[in-house]
Amino acid sequence: QVQLVQSGAEVKKPGASVKISCKASGYTFTSYAMHWVRQAPGQRLEWMGWINPANGNTKYSQKFQDRVTITRDTSARTAYLQLSSLRFEDTAVYYCAREGIAVAGTFDFWGQGTLITVSS
Amino acid sequence: DIQMTQSPSSLSASVGDRVTITCRASQGISNFLAWYQQKPAKVPKLLIYAASTLQSGVPSRFSGSGSGTDFTLTISSLQPEDVATYYCQKYNSAPLTFGGGTKVEIK
């Protein structure tokens, strides 16, 4: 069965960087785009960007364009999200989400989420 | 960027009631609209895509309709397990944006 297992919670200071991971299993990793979506406390879901694991091509939301990097390691079946210059408002749960088998741009499987807390 | 607006932001209904949630796009998005259910402390779950196509395994009491700028999610007979926040999401082009959510509770 499809599983996306994310790395554990992180606590970072403002201005620092963080890199979290999402390990995929149960399907061909290179066949489906992987997206990253975040949810700040009490807020709506917010799409950050995606990667094509087959070739490493990425696309980012303009909001995060200068601070986010999404990469992958195909041998490890793992996608990564790196966010730099952290701010208090980056405190959120960050999800990886596999692109839908039927429709590009939808998300049919989600990781369990990684809480990133930005605190001084 | 296209903005997605949901209404109401919350609602309370009785078991068995018909519940309707509305999502409006600031520009036309054809039928590139998905609905997700997020139960408390859980990850989102895809319910509907292409505005009206039910994801495999989703109960038939859920349905979606609409095209262009106006969309609806309907629960034909509300069940206790439907307590959740529901989000619409447009996916015609990046950025892939979500609505603000509608919290559904049991009266």
Boltz contact constraints between the chains, C-beta under 6 A:
constraints:
  - contact:
      token1: [A, 44]
      token2: [B, 98]
      max_distance: 6.0
  - contact:
      token1: [A, 44]
      token2: [B, 100]
      max_distance: 6.0
  - contact:
      token1: [A, 44]
      token2: [B, 101]
      max_distance: 6.0
  - contact:
      token1: [A, 45]
      token2: [B, 87]
      max_distance: 6.0
  - contact:
      token1: [A, 45]
      token2: [B, 98]
      max_distance: 6.0
  - contact:
      token1: [A, 47]
      token2: [B, 95]
      max_distance: 6.0
  - contact:
      token1: [A, 47]
      token2: [B, 96]
      max_distance: 6.0
  - contact:
      token1: [A, 59]
      token2: [B, 94]
      max_distance: 6.0
  - contact:
      token1: [A, 61]
      token2: [B, 95]
      max_distance: 6.0
  - contact:
      token1: [A, 103]
      token2: [B, 49]
      max_distance: 6.0
  - contact:
      token1: [A, 105]
      token2: [B, 91]
      max_distance: 6.0
  - contact:
      token1: [A, 105]
      token2: [B, 96]
      max_distance: 6.0
  - contact:
      token1: [A, 106]
      token2: [B, 34]
      max_distance: 6.0
  - contact:
      token1: [A, 106]
      token2: [B, 46]
      max_distance: 6.0
  - contact:
      token1: [A, 106]
      token2: [B, 49]
      max_distance: 6.0
  - contact:
      token1: [A, 106]
      token2: [B, 91]
      max_distance: 6.0
  - contact:
      token1: [A, 108]
      token2: [B, 46]
      max_distance: 6.0
  - contact:
      token1: [A, 110]
      token2: [B, 43]
      max_distance: 6.0
